[in-house]
Amino acid sequence: MNILVTGANGQLGREMRIISRNSDHRFVFTDVVEAEGLETALLDMTDPDAVANMVREHDIRCIVNCAAYTNVDKAESDVALCRKLNAEAPKILADIMNAVGGFLVHISTDYVFGGDPYNTPCREDQKGTPTGVYGATKLEGEQFIEKAGGKYVIIRTAWLYSEFGRNFVKTMLNLTATKPSLKVVFDQVGTPTYAYDLACAIRAVLEDYVAENSSGKYSKTGIYHFSNEGVCSWYDFTKRIAELAGNMSCDIQPCHSNEFPSPVVRPAYSVLDKTKIKEIFGIRIPYWTDSLAICMNNMKNN
């Protein structure tokens, strides 16, 4: 199967490149900019003609959409571009896959939740209550894909990090190594997700789709949740990062979210219930501290 990956130079896209090395499928990695050392086909996924031409040229039968507008704070003042990337572009991808009888794997976010006072893990069928533009546009993107009515799997994830690009782990590694003290919020709770583990879950979905070999509807079409196992706050996350790095001289203290003013209220509790993806696709999900240790070891060795 020929698979097109959008956002291929980002965190998840880079991990998709890694898992593609041992795959029987042919991958076409696309992004809006080139990256040194990475073979990248330039593609503006907000341009329907450009996407259609790329799909036709490479006989694409599946798109894995790893691209998104993810600057949560900036989204509040950059609404048009955020909506274009997070809502309108997924609709374009869904429509074009439908036109060729193809399959769309789309990555969404825990930020579709947050407006209600949750205290149990969020399920896939739970009503979305986003608190800002980023979450609202990601939810709209999901809804466009659902309305398109084709073959798709939407995977909501959370707190993504990897060896690549900018992310919370890299930021905290630097701060805990260079600052004598640090305050980190403890009143936002979720689960860190190693992008490689998410890429492996996507691989499992792709293999299942091929195995089913459905010329009509795909029986497992729908929304799923994926993050690593376990629960923590950003404070707990930071403490573990510092411990694994040996940055024990930094005095890390918990604080409230209101000590860091932001244009958007972030979800206080966005733990995802992963029962469905584990049962449907037979996925075994690693515990968050185990995956963090693997990622940090990879950073050290590379």
Secondary structure, 3 states (H helix, E strand, C coil): CEEEEECCCCHHHHHHHHHHCCCCCEEEEEECCCECCECCEECCCCCHHHHHHHHHHHCCCEEEECCCCCCCCHHHCCHHHHHHHHHHHHHHHHHHHHHCCCEEEEEEEHHHCCCCCCCCCECCCCCCCCCCHHHHHHHHHHHHHHHHCCEEEEEEECCEECCCCCCHHHHHHHHHHHCCEEEEECCCEECCEEHHHHHHHHHHHHHHHHHHCCCCCCCCCEEEECCCECCEEHHHHHHHHHHHHCCCCCEEEEECHHHCCCCCCCCCECCECCHHHHHHHCCCCCEHHHHHHHHHHHHHHC
